[in-house]
Amino acid sequence: MIVATDCGSTTTKAILIEIVDGEYRQTYRGEAPTTVESPFEDVTRGVLNAIQEIEELSGRKILGDEGIITPAEYKYGVDVYISTSSAGGGLQMVVSGVIDSMSGESAQRCALGAGAIVMDVLCSNDGRLPHEKVERIRRLRPDMILLAGGTDGGTVKHVVELAEYISAADPQPRFGSDFKLPVIFAGNVDARSEVNRILGYKTAFKTTENIRPILEKENLGPARQVIHDLFLEHVMAQAPGYPKLMELTDAPIMPTPAAVGEIIKTISNQSELNVVGVDIGGATTDVFSVFSGVFNRSVSANLGMSYSISNVLAESGLLNILRWIPFEVDSADLRDRIKNKMIRPTTVPHTLNELQIEQAVAREALSLAFNQHCQLATGLKGVQMKRTLSEVFDQNEKRNDLISMIDTDLIVGSGGVLSHAPRREQVMAMLVDAFQPEGVTRLAVDSIFMMPHLGVLSKLNSRAAMEVFERDCLVHLGTCVSTVGTADQGELSLRFKLNLPSGYVESALKVGQIQCFPLQEDELAEIELIPTKAMDIGGGKGEKTKVCVSGGVVGLIIDARGRPLNRASDKEKRVAQLIEWQKAMSLYEVT
């Protein structure tokens, strides 16, 4: 029997996991306001309140005079208590490296993968003057600094310069006035002694293996483990009430984003799938991916659906939001609605028009965050690659991206705007429109935002985490089959032969059309796809493909709109096009 909590910035969520008929299942759930800030300044108050709600719902006595009762007995106690946390703004870090596109980028990937929000990346070649770098470090007040740079045996001078900037800034931590700021050095081993001389006496200095020992290799694991250790030892230990919480837990507390990353990695490893996951919140949007075993995480710290919703408007532009709204709306009115959401973050849509506007903004936030993720999730830069003579004279830019939508097996969505959408069809549409999957892709959503709890549980009991994830957390939306390519609206896109449990269908779709077929989660369907010469479905342009697809609460979507998404430029045609897509997927009651 397991109790798990996630201490969020505003709400602490608790779940109870029990063995039911030989399987681990999530049985009860409780919530309470997080109490890390004044007037309480004790995170355990909110934790105990959330667990008390589970007690009331389940009839099981979990809390005693000295905390959580262990081990479990008949109607008393639990076997394990675990927790994650992003209260107090989560783990905030500054990272630095010699070259922005090389060690700087590796340091950023390292911190993001450890569950941090990267406040800034300082590099020798970032164009800022020394006093500007010093002032920036001093003003940010991070929880931790990761200093990287230089391959082993490489440059020492530039690494030492970065250490001197940190020393001159003398940054003060957010929590605790009587402890030193943790600084991790994961750079050139030849620079360790000099960097230690500069920073060792005024910071909680820690060295670990170089994250970029040679240009062709990235070694992020050891530094990530040190980040986790220092997060518990220094940052969490200074936050209000966390020392008491750490005494209650049976495993180290994990940053919430790191825990979500763990369950995404577990899904990918156990099912051998290429997975993309997203968690869209009020202030930030996290994107996770695992392709061919390589894990990446990015944080869009200024893209969210409440506190940061005005940033979505600023970055995407008004026209890009309007292209998702199927009715006439005044530009000034739309701006006012978005700004009202920012200053009143807890409000929810009360009319259909408000819901459609919110989901239009969500599409742009998801798309922007995913584009930022793709820019980070690339192969190592600075690596010499063998090229043939024909490639030398090829004028097309060669990218070394790790993200391939045609190879994506599963997209998992999480966050309030997705988990609490009135209809699952709306979730499916938002994910498909924002991520634009290619070929054959399954889609799912986290039902009640359980992924952080299950992520930390996966470190202790992967079987329990996966059973609860599959049966209680993950809601399978269905499968999307998408054509890749562009052609004029109205031209034939593909023909298909679909063998559903309910019957046989043979039809065709034109460019710009989308069609939905009912197919339950436990049902399979064979589909033969015959794209035109301009379109690709995964086997090449014009190549016939036959696949077996699974269903979900929405079913099977055949998306012939093309990739990139083919939208009408004329306003009236665009509105008519959106209404047609919404009717095809039964998103709203459209008259």
N, C-alpha and C positions, 0 to 999 in steps of 0.2 A: 504494500500500500504506500502510495507516494503523494506528497503534497508539494506543489511547485508554485512559486510566485514570480511575477514580473513587476518590478517597481518602476513604473513609468514616470514621466515628468509630472503628470496630473493624476493618473489613476494607477492603483496597485491591483493586479489581477491574480487570483489564486485559483488553482484547479486541483481536484482530487482524482487520482488514478487508482483503479482497483482491478483485480483479476475477476472477470465475469465469464463464466463458461470456458475457462481455460485460456482466455485472452485478456490482454491489458486493454482497459477501456477508460475513457474520461467520463466520470459519473456526475460530478457536481462542480459548480463554478461560483466564485464569489468576487466581489469588487468593493473597493473602498478608496477614498481620496488618499493620495500619497502625502506623507507628513514629514518630508525632509526639510521643508522651509518653516519659517516662523508662522504661527506661534508655537508649533509643536517641536520642530527641529529634532525629530527622532523618527527615522524611517520605519522602525519596528512597530510603531503605533498603527500605521496604515496596514502593515503586513498582518498583524494580529487581528485587526478589524476585518480584513478580507477573509482570513481563515475562519474567524468566528461566524461569518455568513455561511461558509461551507458546513460548519457544525450545525447551524440551525436548519439548513436544508437537508442534510444527510442524517441527522439524529445521532451522529457519532461524536464522541468527546475526543477532541484533538489537543486542546490547550489545557495546560496545568498551571500550577502556581509558579513553576520555574521555566515556563515556555512550552515547547511542543513535547507531547508525551511520546516517548519511544522506548522499546519497540512496540509494534502493533499487537494488541490483544483483542478479544471479543468486544466490539463496540467502543474500543479505546485506542487512541494513539495511531501513529503511522510508523512505517519502517524507515522512510527516507524523507528528508526535507531539503529542497534545493531552490535556488533563486537566481534571477538575473536582474539587472538594473540599468536604467538610463536616467534615473532621477538626478536632478541637479545639472542637467544638460549632458549627461554621459561623459565619456572620456574624450577630452579635447587635447589635441597635440599639434605641435609645430615640428615639421621635419626639414632636414637640410641635406644637401648633397653638392658635390662639386659641379657637375653638369646637369642642367635642368632635365634634359631628355634622357639621361642615363641614370646616374646614381640618385638624382632627385626624384625621378619617376619611380625607381625601385623602392626608395624609402617611403614614398607615398603609398604604393601598393602594400608594403609591409604594414604600415600603420592602419590603413583601411581594413585590411584583412584581420587585424587584431580587434576590430570593433571601434576604432577611434573616428572622431570627426577631425579632419585635417584642416586646421585654421589657416595655415599658410605653408608654402614651400619656399625655403630660402636657398639660393644657389649662388655660386661664384659668378655665374654668367647671367643672372636675372635682370641686369640693367640698373639695379638700385645702388646708390652710393652707400659707403660704410655706415654713415650716421643714420641713413634711412632704415637700414637693416636693424641696427641697434634699437632704434626707436620703435620699430614694428614689433620686435620680440618683447620689449618692455611693456608695450601697450596691450598686447594680446593676453598675457597672463595665462598660459596654457597649463594643463595638468602635468605635462611631460614633454620632453624634447627628444627626438631621435636624430642623431648626427651620423651621417654616412658620408661616403665619398672616397674615391681612390681605390683602384684595384690593389690587391696585395702586392707590394713591391713597386707601386706606382707613385703618384704625386703625394707629397706630404705638405708642401707649402700651403696649398689652397685649403686643405682640411684644417690645418692649424689656424688659418685666418678665420674660418667659420667658427671655430672654438673661441677665438678671441672676441668675436662679435657677441657670442652668447655670454661670455664672461663680463664684457663691458655693459651689456644690458642688465645683468643681474636680475632676471625675471622672478617675480614673486608668485607663488601658487595661488589658485583660487581659494582652496580650503586650507585652513591651518596656518597660523602665522609663525609657528615655532619649529617648522621642519623645512628641510632643504628640498628644492625642486629636483625631481628625478631627471637625469640626463643619461641617455643610452648612446654609447659609441659603437657603431657597427660599420666601421670603415677600414681603411688600410691598416694592417697590423703594424706596419712600420711607424705609424703616427700615434700609436696608443700612449706611449710614455709621455710624449710632449702634450697631447690633449689632456691626459690625466694631470699633468703639472698645472695646466691652465684652469681646469674645471674641477679637479678632484677635491679641493679644499672648500669650495663654496657651493657645491651641488651634491645631490645623492647620486654619485657617478657610478656607472656600471658599464663594463665592456662585454661584448659578445662577438660572435663570429661575423665576419664581413658579409653584408647582404649582397655584395657584388664582387666576389673574390677575383673573378676574371670576367672579361667582357661577355663571354659566351655563357655565363652561368649566373643564375639568381638564387640566392640562399636566404629565404625569408623566414624559415621555420624557427631558428634559434632566437632571432630578434623578437619575433611575435611572442614567443614564450616568455621572454624577459619583460615585454610590455605587460602581459597578463600578470606576472608576478609583482611587478612594481605597482600596477593598478590596485592590487589588493593590499600590498604592504604600505603604500604611501597615500594614494589618492582616496581609496575607499576608507582607509583607517582614519582619515581626517574628516570625512563627511559626517553630518549629524546622524548619530544612531547606528552607523554601519559597523562599528566594532561589536555591538550587541548582536546585530544580524549575522555577522560572520561566525559568532559563537553558536548560533542556532542551526546553521546549515551543515549538511553532511558532505558538501563538496564546495570547492571555491566558487564564489559569486562571479558570474560572467557578465560583461557588458551586453546589453540586449542585442545590438547588431551582430556581435560575435556569435551569440547563441543562434540567431537566425541563420547565419552563415554555416554553422555546424550542421543544422538539419538539412540545409540545401546540399551540403557536401555528402551527407549521409544518404539522401535520396539518390544522388548521382552515382555514388559508389556502389550501393547495394543493387540498384536497378540498371546500372551501366547506361545511364542516359546523359545527354547533353541538356543541362537545365539552366533556365533563366528565371530568377525570382525577383520580385519587387515588393517593397513595403513603402506605401505612400502615407505619410503622416501629415500633421498640421503644419510643421515647420520644415521637415526634411523628407527627402525621398531616397531610400537606399535601394540599390540594384545589385544583385548577386548573379554570378554565372559560374558554371563549371563546364568546360569544354575539353574533352580528351584528358580529364583528370586535373586540369589547371583551374584553380579557383581564383576568382577576382571579385572584389567588392568596391563599389563607389558610393560616395555620399554627396548628394546634391543638397547642400546645407541651406540653400536659399529657395528651394522649390517645395512647396507644401500647399495644403488645401485650406489653411486658416491663417496662421501667423505669417506665412510667406506667400499667400495667394497673390498679393500685388506684385511680387517678384516674377511670378509666372506670367502675369500680364505684361510686365516690362520686357522680359526675355523673349516671349513668343510673339508679342505684338497683337494688337486688337484684331487685325484681319485674320490671323491664324485661329483665334478663338471663335470668331464669327463664322468661319467656314464649317463649324460643327453644329451651329444653332439653326434649326429648321423653321425659323419664323423671323419676321422683321423685328429688329430691336435697335433702339437709338443708341449710338455709340456712347454718349454721355451717361445714359441710364445704365448701360452695361458696366462702365467704369465704376459708377456709384455702387452698384450691387456687389462688385468684387471688393471694393474698399470697405463696405459695410461688413462683409464676411471677415475681413482682416481685423477690424476693431471689435467685432462680436463673434469670436471664433467658435463659440459653442452652439450657434444657431444652426438649424437644419432647414432644408427647403420645405416650403409649405404649399407650393403650387407646382404644376407640371412644368411650367416655363422655368421656374427657379431650379428645379431638378435638372432640366436639360442644360441650363447654363452651367451649373456645377459640374456636370459630367463632361461638358465641353472643355472646361478649364482642366479637369482631371486628365483628359486625353493629351492636352498639350504638356502638362507637368510630367506625365509618364514618358512622353516622347522625348522631351528635353533631357530628362534624367537618363534615359537609356542612351541617347546620343553621347552624353558626357561619359557614360560608362564605357561605351565602345572606343572612345578616344584613349581611355586609360588601359583597357584590356587589350593590349597589343603585345607583340613579340618584343624581345630585347633590342634596344637601339644601340648602334655603335658596333654591332656584330658584323664581321666580314662574311659575305655570302657568295657562294659560287654562282656565276652567271654565264650562260652560253653567249655566243657571239650575237645571236638574234636578240637576246634580252638586253644586251648593251645598247643596241640601237632602237629598242622599243620605247616610244615616246609616252606610253601610258604609265602613270605613276604606280609603282609597286607598293602595296600596303601589306603589312605583316599583322593584320588583325587576327585575334583569337576568336572573336564572335562571328559565327556564320549562321544566319537565320535559316538557310536551307538545311542545315544539319541540326537544328534545334529540335529536340524531342518533346520537351515539356516547358510550359510557361506557368509559373505559380504567382498569383497576385495576393497581396495582403494590404490591410489598412482600411480605415473607416469608410472611405468613399467606395471601396470595392466590397468589403465584407458586409456592409449595411445597405447596399443598393436594394431598392424594392423588389427588383426582379433579377434573377441570375442571368437572363438574356442581356441585361444592360452591362453586367460585369464582362461577359464574353465580348460584347461589342467594344467596350472601352479598351480591353486588352488587345483585341485584334487591330483596332484602328491605331492604337499608340505604338505597338511593337511591330505591326505589319509582318506577321510570320509568313514564311515562304514554304511551299511544298506541303507536307503533312505534319501537323503539330497538334499535340494535345494541350489543353488548357485547364487550369484548376484554380480554386480560390481557397484561402484560409478562412474557415467558417467563423471563428470567434477569436482570431489572433492568438492562437496557441503555439505558434512556431518557436517563440523564444523559450518557453517552458520545455518544449520537446528537444530543442537544441542542446540545452545544458543536460537534459536527461540522457541524450544520446552518448554523452561521454561516460555515463555510468552504466546504462542498460540500453544498448542500441535496439534490442528486440522490442522492449516496451515502447521506446520512442517511435519506432516505425509502425507498430501495430496501432497505437493511438493516432498517429499521423494519418494513416491510410483509412481508418474506420471512423474517426471522430473529428479530425481537424480538416483534412483535405476534402473539398467538394469538387468532384470531377465535373467540369462544365461540358466537356465533349471534345471533338476534334475539328480543327479547321484545315481545309484543303484549299490552298491558295495558288493562283497562277502568278508567275514571275515574268515580267515583260510589259511593254507598252504598245498600245495600238489605239486607233480612233474609237471613240464611243460608238456603240452599236455594231461594231464588227464582231464576228464570231471569235470567241475566246477558247472554248473547249467543248468537246462532247464527252459524255460519261455514261457508263452503264453501272447501275447501283443495285446490288442484291441485298435488300433489307429483310429483316425477319418478317416484316409486314407485307412484303411483296417486291416485285422487280420493277425498277424504274430505268428508262432510257431516255435521255434528254440532252439538251445543249444550253449553254449560257453565253451571252454576249458580253463584250467588254463593258464593265460598269455595273454588272448585275451580281447579286448574291442570293443564295437560296439555302434554306434551312430544312433539315429532315429530322423527324423524331427518332432518336436512337438512345435507348436506356444505357445506364452505366455498365450493366452486366451483359449487354448485347454487343455483338460484332457484326460488321457488314463488309462485304467485298465490293470494291469499287474499281472499275477500269476507267482510266482518264486518258483522253486523246486530245492534247492541246494542239492549237494551230502552230504554224511555223514560227510565229512571233512570240509564242508563249512557252514557258518551261514549268514543269510541275515537280522537278527533281531529277529527271533522267536526261535532261537536255532539251533544247528547243524543238518542239514538234514531236518529241519522243513519247510513245505510249507508255503508261505506267499502270501497274495493277498492284493495289495494296489492300490490306485488311485493317479497318479502323474500328476503334472503340467509341462508345457513346458517353453520355453524361446527362445531367439535368437539363441541359439545353439541347444536346444532340449533335448532329453532324452539320457543319457549315461548309458549303462550297462557295468560295470567294473568287469570283472572276473579275474583280475590279482592277487587277493588275498590280504590279509592284515596280516602282513606287505607286502608291495609291492614285488612281485616276479620278480626279475631281473636275467638275464643270467650272469654268471660269466665270460665266455669266451668273449673276445673283439669283435670278428667277429659276434658271436651270439647276443651280446648286441646291436651292431649297427643295425643289421637286425631287432631286436625286437623293437628298438626305431622307425625305419622307418615304421614298421608295425603299431605301435600305432599312429604315426603321420598321416598316410594314413587313418586309421579308423576314426580319428577326423577331417580330412581335415585341418590340422594345416598350412601346407606350400605346395607350388608346388613342390612335390617330384617326380623326374624322375627315 
